[in-house]
Amino acid sequence: MDTSYPRDDHPPAPSRKREPSPAVPVPPPPRDHLVWSIFNTIYMNFCCLGFVALAFSVKARDRKVAGDVEAARRFSSKARCYNGLATAGSVVLPLLLAALVVTGVLHLSQLAQESVGFFTYQLGGTDDGDK
């Protein structure tokens, strides 16, 4: 039993001549960024931006399947924006935190060295007035 759609395997009849239609460039369908959104949701979920991006990615995919290309483009753009924010926040914030920790440790070590110098001067000073 053949359940496939009927195919038009026969060439057009010679009596019918088709005029070439002007080539209209068809833009590619919008990307839905679903894999990036899933990655941001699971691994780098900063302020739930990955989950928001996932929601917009699913909406973009649904709109693309339904044939509403313009809505799919809008949702895809929002998903890309939220994915970028989630990725940037998840990369920049740990780097900023590490920089603050390193700066704090350096400052504390410098403060400790100055304190040691201060106390050794105060405690190890000469007693010229006692003689």
C-alpha positions as CSV (number, residue, x, y, z in Angstrom):
1,M,0.0,0.0,0.0
2,D,1.5,3.3,-1.1
3,T,0.7,6.1,1.4
4,S,3.1,8.7,0.0
5,Y,1.9,11.9,-1.5
6,P,1.4,11.8,-5.3
7,R,4.4,13.2,-7.1
8,D,4.6,15.2,-10.3
9,D,7.2,13.1,-12.0
10,H,6.0,13.9,-15.5
11,P,7.6,16.9,-17.3
12,P,5.1,19.6,-18.4
13,A,3.4,19.1,-21.7
14,P,5.3,20.7,-24.6
15,S,2.3,22.8,-25.5
16,R,2.5,24.7,-22.2
17,K,5.4,27.0,-21.9
18,R,6.2,28.5,-18.5
19,E,7.6,32.0,-18.3
20,P,10.5,32.3,-16.0
21,S,9.4,34.1,-12.8
22,P,11.6,36.8,-11.5
23,A,14.0,35.5,-8.8
24,V,12.8,36.8,-5.5
25,P,15.4,36.2,-2.8
26,V,13.7,34.4,0.1
27,P,15.3,35.2,3.4
28,P,16.3,32.2,5.5
29,P,13.9,31.3,8.3
30,P,14.9,32.8,11.6
31,R,16.9,30.8,14.1
32,D,15.3,30.0,17.3
33,H,18.4,29.6,19.5
34,L,16.9,26.7,21.4
35,V,20.2,24.9,22.1
36,W,21.8,28.1,23.4
37,S,18.7,28.7,25.6
38,I,18.8,25.2,27.0
39,F,22.5,25.6,27.8
40,N,21.9,28.9,29.6
41,T,18.9,27.5,31.5
42,I,20.8,24.4,32.7
43,Y,24.4,25.5,33.2
44,M,24.5,29.3,33.5
45,N,21.2,30.4,34.9
46,F,21.8,34.0,35.9
47,C,18.7,35.7,37.3
48,C,16.5,33.3,35.3
49,L,17.5,34.9,32.1
50,G,18.2,31.5,30.6
51,F,14.7,30.4,31.3
52,V,13.2,33.6,29.8
53,A,15.4,33.0,26.7
54,L,14.1,29.4,26.6
55,A,10.5,30.6,26.6
56,F,11.1,33.0,23.7
57,S,13.0,30.3,21.8
58,V,10.1,27.9,22.1
59,K,7.7,30.7,21.0
60,A,10.0,31.4,18.0
61,R,10.0,27.8,17.0
62,D,6.2,27.5,17.3
63,R,5.7,30.6,15.2
64,K,8.2,29.4,12.6
65,V,6.3,26.0,12.4
66,A,3.0,27.9,12.1
67,G,4.3,29.9,9.2
68,D,4.3,33.3,11.0
69,V,7.8,34.4,10.0
70,E,7.6,37.9,11.3
71,A,6.5,36.9,14.8
72,A,9.2,34.2,14.7
73,R,11.8,36.9,14.0
74,R,10.7,39.0,16.9
75,F,10.7,36.1,19.3
76,S,14.1,34.9,18.0
77,S,15.5,38.4,18.5
78,K,14.3,38.5,22.1
79,A,15.7,35.0,22.7
80,R,19.1,36.0,21.3
81,C,19.1,39.1,23.5
82,Y,18.3,37.3,26.7
83,N,20.8,34.5,25.8
84,G,23.5,37.1,25.3
85,L,22.6,38.8,28.6
86,A,22.6,35.5,30.5
87,T,25.9,34.4,28.9
88,A,27.5,37.7,29.6
89,G,26.3,37.9,33.1
90,S,27.4,34.3,33.8
91,V,30.9,35.0,32.4
92,V,31.4,38.6,33.6
93,L,30.1,38.2,37.2
94,P,32.4,35.4,38.2
95,L,35.4,37.2,36.6
96,L,34.4,40.4,38.5
97,L,34.1,38.4,41.7
98,A,37.5,36.8,41.2
99,A,39.0,40.2,40.5
100,L,37.5,41.6,43.7
101,V,38.8,38.7,45.7
102,V,42.3,39.1,44.3
103,T,42.2,42.8,44.9
104,G,41.0,42.3,48.5
105,V,43.7,39.7,49.3
106,L,46.4,42.0,47.9
107,H,45.1,44.9,49.9
108,L,44.8,42.9,53.1
109,S,48.4,41.6,52.6
110,Q,49.7,45.1,52.2
111,L,47.7,46.2,55.3
112,A,49.2,43.3,57.2
113,Q,52.8,44.3,56.2
114,E,52.2,47.9,57.2
115,S,50.7,46.8,60.5
116,V,53.8,44.6,61.2
117,G,56.1,47.5,60.4
118,F,54.1,49.8,62.7
119,F,54.1,47.5,65.6
120,T,57.7,46.5,65.3
121,Y,58.6,50.2,65.3
122,Q,56.5,50.9,68.4
123,L,57.6,47.8,70.4
124,G,61.2,47.7,69.3
125,G,62.0,51.4,69.6
126,T,65.0,52.6,71.7
127,D,64.5,53.9,75.2
128,D,66.7,57.0,75.1
129,G,64.7,58.7,77.9
130,D,65.3,55.9,80.5
131,K,69.1,56.4,80.8
